[in-house]
Amino acid sequence: MSNTLPDAKLYIDGVIRSSSNDAWFDNINPWTAESCGRAADATEGDVEEAIVAARRAFDESDWSTNRDKRFELVSKLVDEMFAQREHLTNIACLEAGAALGAANRAHIDGALNGGKDLLECFKKVEWESDRGNKVDMGIKSHRIVVNEPLGVVAAITPWNVPLYVNVGKVIAALLAGCTVILKPAPDTPLMGSVMGEMADKVGLPKGVLNVITSADPAMAGEMLTRDPRVDVVSFTGSTVVGKRIMENGASTLKRIFLELGGKSANIILEDTPDFQISCMMGMAVFHAGQGCAMPTRMLVPKSRYEEAVEALKISYGAFSQKWGEFGNPEHIMGPVISKKQHERVLGYIELGKEEGAQCIAGGGPAPEKGNGFFVQPTCFVNVTNDMRIAREE
């Protein structure tokens, strides 16, 4: 497995290139807190070119109408992702800080299998259905329902499991007949850029897929969500940014799809088997808890509370030496994504202590793991629902 990554370049109108002003930013490896590569830092002009290209490809080509053609090409794109599985795994480990055990699951195999599933879904779509005749108010109507692509899609994706989310948004939109502008998070630019490289390799028409990388987390997103030439925004990320996207898209009545933050709960009932309590820990620490499906709090009946606390102590104790080792396929937890997130997580841990919760595992950084953004697997009990650590992601 390589310790460095290739340049993450823009992919606009069928051309893989640097930004128009040849600016770059560092791609930081969370395991070391050092650069493992660089990414093209797009300008506003680059974003404008991507919008123009996607709009033209939708309006002037047969991508939206030639279903056989796009199924064939998107199938080749999914096949190419499978062929590059090892490369994609390396990107997930170095760029997103995924432990190898996590990369082999949701990061890569989950994404690749999701791409296959979308191809199977495509085969089942009823593109046109005849609903027959109906007479209403003396007027006879022959009703036909046609499913059509929505237009240009801005896919704005997060850093936690980037390939998984990129595939879910991009492959689905392409199969539907839309054209796409993919804007990955600044922390994981290559996992977006590589999709452009693969699209170019399998021969997707110019402008059908465009990829924009930028050090500025807001510039490209602001342009895409305000521009009337963009018809759809699909965003996964924070609630604050989701609100902003809804505001920006309102004036042009964009279709907005949002998957935002939350504080997922595991609810333990009186008859829950013992093993389910002890296995909750595994989900909470998977990829350092950085996922939309992570049940990061547990609600337990008073009658089983002490039992649950003891189960968590045992689980976290057993796990304490089984994380943070790069390249170990049995490890499912590595560092958090960035210095900013490292400081934020540690801040919440201190906040939990200040609010009066009891820390039964972890509770601080893990410098013994290296110079990266490591936080000990941490668990609080005696948490009340008015505490911020129980309410905020």
C-alpha positions as CSV (number, residue, x, y, z in Angstrom):
1,M,0.0,0.0,0.0
2,S,1.4,3.4,-1.1
3,N,2.1,6.2,1.4
4,T,1.4,8.9,-1.1
5,L,-1.5,9.6,-3.4
6,P,-1.6,11.0,-6.9
7,D,-2.9,14.5,-7.7
8,A,-6.6,15.0,-7.4
9,K,-7.5,16.9,-10.6
10,L,-10.6,18.6,-11.9
11,Y,-12.7,16.8,-14.5
12,I,-14.6,19.3,-16.6
13,D,-16.3,18.8,-20.0
14,G,-14.3,15.6,-20.5
15,V,-10.9,17.0,-19.6
16,I,-8.8,16.0,-16.6
17,R,-6.8,19.1,-15.6
18,S,-5.6,21.4,-12.9
19,S,-7.4,24.5,-11.9
20,S,-7.5,27.5,-14.3
21,N,-4.9,29.3,-12.1
22,D,-2.9,26.1,-11.4
23,A,-3.5,26.4,-7.7
24,W,-3.3,23.4,-5.4
25,F,-3.9,22.5,-1.8
26,D,-2.6,19.7,0.4
27,N,-4.4,16.4,0.8
28,I,-3.8,15.6,4.5
29,N,-3.3,12.1,5.8
30,P,-5.2,11.8,9.1
31,W,-2.8,9.0,10.3
32,T,0.2,11.4,10.2
33,A,-1.3,14.9,10.0
34,E,1.0,15.4,7.0
35,S,0.4,15.9,3.3
36,C,0.0,12.7,1.3
37,G,-0.7,14.4,-2.0
38,R,-2.3,17.5,-3.4
39,A,-5.6,18.5,-5.0
40,A,-6.5,21.1,-7.6
41,D,-8.0,24.2,-6.0
42,A,-10.9,25.2,-8.4
43,T,-11.7,28.8,-9.1
44,E,-15.1,30.3,-9.6
45,G,-14.4,30.2,-13.4
46,D,-13.8,26.4,-13.2
47,V,-17.2,26.0,-11.4
48,E,-18.8,28.1,-14.1
49,E,-17.3,25.9,-16.8
50,A,-18.6,22.7,-15.1
51,I,-22.1,24.1,-14.9
52,V,-22.0,25.1,-18.6
53,A,-20.7,21.7,-19.5
54,A,-23.3,19.8,-17.5
55,R,-26.1,22.0,-18.8
56,R,-25.1,21.5,-22.4
57,A,-24.7,17.8,-22.1
58,F,-28.2,17.5,-20.7
59,D,-29.9,19.9,-23.1
60,E,-28.0,19.1,-26.4
61,S,-26.9,15.4,-26.2
62,D,-29.0,12.2,-26.1
63,W,-27.8,11.3,-22.6
64,S,-31.2,11.9,-21.1
65,T,-33.1,9.9,-23.7
66,N,-30.8,7.1,-24.8
67,R,-31.3,4.6,-21.9
68,D,-29.4,1.7,-23.5
69,K,-26.4,3.9,-24.1
70,R,-26.2,5.2,-20.5
71,F,-26.8,1.8,-19.0
72,E,-23.9,0.4,-21.0
73,L,-21.5,3.2,-20.1
74,V,-22.5,3.4,-16.4
75,S,-22.1,-0.4,-16.2
76,K,-18.6,0.1,-17.5
77,L,-17.9,2.7,-14.9
78,V,-19.0,0.4,-12.1
79,D,-16.9,-2.4,-13.6
80,E,-13.9,0.0,-13.6
81,M,-14.5,0.8,-9.9
82,F,-14.3,-3.0,-9.1
83,A,-11.1,-3.2,-11.2
84,Q,-9.6,-0.4,-9.2
85,R,-10.6,-1.7,-5.8
86,E,-7.0,-1.8,-4.5
87,H,-6.4,1.8,-5.5
88,L,-9.7,2.9,-4.0
89,T,-8.9,1.1,-0.8
90,N,-5.5,3.0,-0.6
91,I,-7.3,6.3,-1.1
92,A,-9.8,5.5,1.7
93,C,-7.1,4.6,4.1
94,L,-4.7,7.5,3.4
95,E,-7.2,10.3,2.6
96,A,-10.2,9.5,4.9
97,G,-8.2,7.8,7.7
98,A,-10.1,4.6,7.3
99,A,-8.7,1.6,9.2
100,L,-8.3,-1.3,6.8
101,G,-11.1,-3.3,8.4
102,A,-13.4,-0.3,7.8
103,A,-12.2,0.3,4.3
104,N,-12.9,-3.3,3.4
105,R,-16.5,-2.8,4.5
106,A,-18.5,0.3,4.1
107,H,-15.9,2.5,2.4
108,I,-15.1,0.3,-0.6
109,D,-17.1,-3.0,-0.7
110,G,-20.3,-1.2,0.4
111,A,-19.8,1.4,-2.3
112,L,-19.0,-1.1,-5.1
113,N,-21.9,-3.3,-4.2
114,G,-24.2,-0.3,-4.0
115,G,-23.2,0.5,-7.6
116,K,-24.2,-3.0,-8.7
117,D,-27.5,-2.7,-6.8
118,L,-28.3,0.6,-8.7
119,L,-27.7,-1.1,-12.0
120,E,-30.2,-3.8,-11.0
121,C,-32.7,-1.2,-9.9
122,F,-32.3,0.5,-13.3
123,K,-33.6,-2.7,-15.0
124,K,-36.8,-2.6,-12.9
125,V,-37.7,1.1,-13.7
126,E,-41.0,1.5,-15.5
127,W,-40.1,4.5,-17.7
128,E,-43.6,4.8,-19.2
129,S,-47.0,3.4,-18.1
130,D,-50.4,3.7,-19.8
131,R,-53.1,4.5,-17.2
132,G,-55.9,4.3,-19.8
133,N,-58.8,6.6,-20.4
134,K,-60.7,8.6,-17.8
135,V,-63.7,11.0,-18.2
136,D,-63.8,14.0,-15.9
137,M,-66.2,16.8,-16.1
138,G,-67.3,15.5,-19.6
139,I,-63.7,15.6,-20.9
140,K,-62.1,12.3,-21.9
141,S,-58.4,12.0,-21.2
142,H,-55.9,9.3,-22.2
143,R,-53.4,9.2,-19.3
144,I,-49.7,8.3,-19.8
145,V,-47.2,8.6,-17.0
146,V,-43.6,9.1,-18.1
147,N,-40.5,9.1,-15.8
148,E,-38.0,11.6,-17.0
149,P,-34.6,12.8,-15.7
150,L,-34.7,16.0,-13.7
151,G,-31.7,17.8,-15.3
152,V,-28.4,18.9,-13.9
153,V,-27.5,17.5,-10.5
154,A,-25.1,19.1,-8.0
155,A,-23.9,16.2,-5.8
156,I,-22.2,17.7,-2.7
157,T,-20.6,14.9,-0.7
158,P,-19.0,14.5,2.8
159,W,-15.6,13.2,4.0
160,N,-16.7,10.3,6.2
161,V,-17.3,7.5,3.7
162,P,-16.8,9.5,0.4
163,L,-16.8,6.7,-2.2
164,Y,-20.0,5.2,-0.7
165,V,-21.8,8.5,-0.9
166,N,-20.3,9.5,-4.2
167,V,-21.5,6.3,-5.8
168,G,-25.0,6.6,-4.2
169,K,-25.5,10.1,-5.7
170,V,-23.5,10.0,-9.0
171,I,-24.4,6.5,-10.3
172,A,-28.1,6.9,-9.4
173,A,-28.2,10.3,-11.1
174,L,-26.4,9.2,-14.3
175,L,-28.6,6.1,-14.6
176,A,-31.7,8.4,-14.3
177,G,-30.4,10.4,-17.3
178,C,-29.2,13.4,-15.4
179,T,-25.8,15.1,-15.8
180,V,-23.8,15.6,-12.7
181,I,-21.4,18.1,-11.0
182,L,-19.7,16.3,-8.1
183,K,-18.2,18.4,-5.4
184,P,-16.4,16.3,-2.8
185,A,-15.4,17.6,0.6
186,P,-12.0,19.4,0.8
187,D,-10.8,16.6,3.2
188,T,-11.3,13.8,0.6
189,P,-10.8,15.3,-2.8
190,L,-9.2,12.3,-4.6
191,M,-12.1,10.0,-4.0
192,G,-14.2,12.5,-6.0
193,S,-11.5,13.1,-8.6
194,V,-10.9,9.4,-9.2
195,M,-14.5,9.1,-10.4
196,G,-13.8,11.6,-13.1
197,E,-10.7,9.7,-14.1
198,M,-12.7,6.5,-14.4
199,A,-15.5,8.2,-16.3
200,D,-13.0,9.5,-18.8
201,K,-11.4,6.0,-19.1
202,V,-14.7,4.3,-19.9
203,G,-15.8,7.0,-22.4
204,L,-18.6,8.9,-20.7
205,P,-19.6,11.7,-23.0
206,K,-18.2,15.2,-22.4
207,G,-20.0,17.1,-19.7
208,V,-22.1,14.2,-18.4
209,L,-20.0,14.0,-15.2
210,N,-17.9,16.9,-13.9
211,V,-15.8,16.9,-10.7
212,I,-14.8,20.0,-8.8
213,T,-12.3,20.0,-5.9
214,S,-11.7,23.1,-3.8
215,A,-10.0,24.0,-0.6
216,D,-12.8,26.4,0.1
217,P,-15.6,24.4,1.6
218,A,-18.3,26.9,0.6
219,M,-17.4,28.6,-2.7
220,A,-18.4,25.9,-5.2
221,G,-21.4,24.9,-3.1
222,E,-22.7,28.4,-3.0
223,M,-22.4,28.8,-6.8
224,L,-24.0,25.4,-7.5
225,T,-27.0,25.8,-5.1
226,R,-27.8,29.3,-6.3
227,D,-27.4,28.8,-10.1
228,P,-30.7,28.5,-12.1
229,R,-29.0,26.1,-14.5
230,V,-28.7,23.5,-11.8
231,D,-32.0,21.7,-11.3
232,V,-31.2,19.4,-8.4
233,V,-29.0,19.5,-5.3
234,S,-28.2,16.3,-3.4
235,F,-26.3,17.0,-0.2
236,T,-25.0,14.9,2.7
237,G,-23.6,16.8,5.6
238,S,-24.4,19.1,8.5
239,T,-27.8,20.5,9.4
240,V,-26.4,24.1,9.3
241,V,-25.2,23.7,5.7
242,G,-28.4,21.9,4.8
243,K,-30.5,24.9,5.9
244,R,-28.3,27.2,3.8
245,I,-28.7,25.0,0.7
246,M,-32.5,25.1,1.1
247,E,-32.4,28.9,1.3
248,N,-30.2,29.1,-1.8
249,G,-32.3,26.7,-3.8
250,A,-35.6,28.3,-2.9
251,S,-35.6,31.1,-5.4
252,T,-35.2,28.7,-8.4
253,L,-37.4,26.0,-6.9
254,K,-34.6,23.4,-7.0
255,R,-35.3,19.8,-6.1
256,I,-33.4,19.5,-2.8
257,F,-32.4,16.1,-1.3
258,L,-30.8,16.4,2.2
259,E,-29.2,13.8,4.5
260,L,-28.2,15.8,7.6
261,G,-26.7,15.2,11.0
262,G,-28.4,13.5,13.9
263,K,-27.9,11.8,17.2
264,S,-28.9,8.2,16.6
265,A,-30.1,6.1,19.5
266,N,-30.0,2.4,20.3
267,I,-33.1,1.7,22.3
268,I,-32.7,-1.3,24.6
269,L,-36.0,-2.8,25.8
270,E,-36.6,-5.2,28.7
271,D,-36.4,-8.3,26.5
272,T,-33.3,-7.3,24.5
273,P,-30.8,-10.2,24.5
274,D,-27.6,-9.6,26.5
275,F,-25.3,-9.9,23.5
276,Q,-27.0,-7.0,21.7
277,I,-26.0,-4.7,24.6
278,S,-22.4,-5.7,24.4
279,C,-22.1,-5.4,20.6
280,M,-23.4,-1.8,20.6
281,M,-19.9,-0.6,21.1
282,G,-18.7,-2.0,17.8
283,M,-21.0,0.3,15.8
284,A,-20.2,3.3,17.9
285,V,-16.5,3.1,17.2
286,F,-16.6,2.0,13.6
287,H,-14.5,4.5,11.6
288,A,-14.1,6.5,14.8
289,G,-17.9,7.0,14.9
290,Q,-17.9,9.1,11.7
291,G,-21.0,7.9,10.0
292,C,-24.6,8.6,9.5
293,A,-25.7,5.2,10.8
294,M,-23.7,5.3,14.0
295,P,-25.8,4.7,17.1
296,T,-23.8,7.0,19.4
297,R,-26.1,6.8,22.4
298,M,-28.0,4.1,24.2
299,L,-31.3,4.4,26.0
300,V,-31.7,1.6,28.6
301,P,-34.5,0.8,31.1
302,K,-33.6,1.4,34.7
303,S,-34.0,-2.3,35.4
304,R,-31.2,-3.1,33.0
305,Y,-29.0,0.0,33.5
306,E,-26.3,-1.5,35.6
307,E,-26.1,-4.5,33.3
308,A,-25.6,-2.3,30.3
309,V,-22.9,-0.3,32.1
310,E,-21.0,-3.4,32.9
311,A,-21.4,-4.7,29.3
312,L,-20.0,-1.5,28.0
313,K,-17.0,-1.5,30.3
314,I,-16.1,-5.0,29.2
315,S,-16.6,-4.2,25.5
316,Y,-14.5,-1.0,25.6
317,G,-11.9,-2.7,27.7
318,A,-11.5,-5.5,25.2
319,F,-11.4,-3.0,22.3
320,S,-8.9,-0.6,23.8
321,Q,-5.9,-2.3,22.2
322,K,-7.5,-3.3,19.0
323,W,-7.7,0.0,17.1
324,G,-5.5,2.6,15.4
325,E,-3.1,0.3,13.6
326,F,-2.7,1.2,9.9
327,G,-2.9,-1.8,7.6
328,N,-4.4,-4.2,10.2
329,P,-7.5,-5.8,8.5
330,E,-9.0,-6.6,11.9
331,H,-9.0,-2.9,13.0
332,I,-12.2,-0.9,12.2
333,M,-11.2,2.4,13.9
334,G,-8.4,4.8,13.0
335,P,-8.0,8.6,13.5
336,V,-10.7,11.2,13.0
337,I,-10.5,13.1,9.7
338,S,-8.8,16.4,10.5
339,K,-7.2,18.6,13.1
340,K,-10.5,20.6,13.2
341,Q,-12.5,17.5,14.0
342,H,-9.9,16.2,16.4
343,E,-10.2,19.4,18.5
344,R,-14.0,19.4,18.2
345,V,-14.3,15.8,19.4
346,L,-11.9,16.4,22.3
347,G,-13.9,19.5,23.2
348,Y,-17.1,17.5,23.4
349,I,-15.4,14.9,25.7
350,E,-14.3,17.7,28.0
351,L,-17.8,19.1,27.9
352,G,-19.3,15.8,28.9
353,K,-17.0,15.7,31.9
354,E,-17.9,19.3,32.8
355,E,-21.7,18.5,32.5
356,G,-21.3,15.7,35.1
357,A,-21.4,12.6,32.9
358,Q,-19.2,9.6,34.0
359,C,-16.4,8.6,31.6
360,I,-15.9,4.8,31.8
361,A,-13.6,4.4,28.8
362,G,-11.1,6.6,26.9
363,G,-11.6,10.3,27.5
364,G,-8.7,12.0,25.6
365,P,-6.3,12.0,22.7
366,A,-4.1,9.0,21.9
367,P,-0.6,10.3,21.1
368,E,0.9,6.9,21.5
369,K,-0.7,5.9,18.2
370,G,1.3,8.5,16.4
371,N,1.2,12.1,15.2
372,G,-2.2,11.8,13.6
373,F,-5.7,12.8,14.8
374,F,-6.3,10.0,17.2
375,V,-8.9,10.0,19.9
376,Q,-9.4,7.2,22.4
377,P,-12.5,5.1,22.1
378,T,-14.6,6.9,24.6
379,C,-17.9,6.1,26.5
380,F,-19.9,8.1,29.0
381,V,-22.6,6.8,31.3
382,N,-24.9,8.7,33.7
383,V,-25.8,11.0,30.9
384,T,-29.0,13.0,31.1
385,N,-30.9,14.1,28.0
386,D,-30.3,17.8,28.7
387,M,-26.5,17.4,28.3
388,R,-25.1,18.5,25.0
389,I,-23.2,15.3,24.5
390,A,-26.6,13.5,24.4
391,R,-28.2,16.0,22.0
392,E,-25.5,17.1,19.6
393,E,-23.7,15.1,16.9
